[in-house]
Amino acid sequence: MKLDDDIHNYYEKLTLDHIVELGLDSEKDAEYLADLCCISLNLLPPRYIRYEVDMAFYLPQSERFEMQMKVKEAVARARQFLDSNQ
């Protein structure tokens, strides 16, 4: 088993999805996006999974909403930090 292939943090997908939703992937360079992801993910609790389908099928809607709200807050805080330090 290779951990980096078999196990990942579900918040990574949610964070990337939110960054794309905001259009930052086309506005900012790769360095900014990498820093944004790292800072955002460090503000979030880990949620390790093996398969995306497990989260899609077994995660209650209320918990999914809470996770999305945490991601929005973390990305906003990370953007504020990065933008104020440029």
C-alpha positions in Angstrom: 0.0 0.0 0.0 1.3 3.5 -0.9 -0.2 6.0 1.4 0.1 8.9 -1.0 -2.0 7.0 -3.6 -4.5 5.3 -1.3 -5.3 7.9 1.3 -6.0 11.6 1.0 -7.5 14.4 2.9 -11.1 15.1 1.7 -10.7 18.8 2.5 -8.1 19.0 -0.4 -10.8 18.3 -2.9 -13.3 20.7 -1.3 -10.6 23.4 -1.1 -9.6 23.0 -4.7 -13.3 23.0 -5.8 -13.9 26.3 -3.9 -10.8 27.9 -5.4 -12.1 27.0 -8.9 -15.6 28.2 -8.0 -14.1 31.6 -7.0 -12.1 31.7 -10.3 -8.8 32.1 -8.6 -7.3 29.3 -10.6 -7.4 31.6 -13.7 -6.6 34.8 -11.8 -3.6 33.9 -9.7 -0.2 32.2 -10.5 0.8 28.8 -9.4 2.9 30.0 -6.4 0.0 32.0 -5.0 -2.4 29.0 -5.4 0.0 26.6 -3.8 0.4 29.0 -0.8 -3.3 29.5 -0.7 -4.0 25.7 -0.6 -1.3 25.1 2.1 -2.5 27.9 4.4 -6.2 27.0 3.9 -5.6 23.3 4.6 -3.6 24.1 7.7 -6.6 26.0 9.0 -8.9 22.9 8.5 -9.2 19.7 10.4 -8.0 16.6 8.5 -10.6 14.3 7.1 -8.8 11.3 5.6 -10.6 9.0 3.1 -9.7 6.3 0.7 -12.5 6.7 -1.9 -14.4 9.8 -2.9 -17.6 7.7 -3.3 -17.5 6.9 0.4 -17.9 10.6 1.3 -20.5 11.2 -1.4 -22.6 8.3 -0.3 -22.2 8.3 3.5 -21.7 11.9 4.4 -24.9 13.5 5.8 -26.0 16.7 4.1 -25.6 18.7 7.3 -22.0 17.6 7.7 -21.3 18.3 4.0 -22.6 21.8 4.4 -20.6 22.4 7.6 -17.4 21.2 5.8 -18.1 23.5 2.9 -18.6 26.5 5.2 -15.3 25.7 7.0 -13.5 25.6 3.6 -15.0 29.0 2.6 -13.9 30.5 5.8 -10.4 29.0 5.6 -9.8 30.1 2.0 -11.0 33.6 2.9 -8.7 33.8 5.8 -5.8 32.5 3.7 -6.5 35.0 1.0 -6.6 37.8 3.5 -3.2 36.7 4.9 -1.6 36.4 1.5 -2.9 39.6 0.1 -1.9 41.6 3.2 1.6 40.3 3.1 2.4 41.1 -0.6 
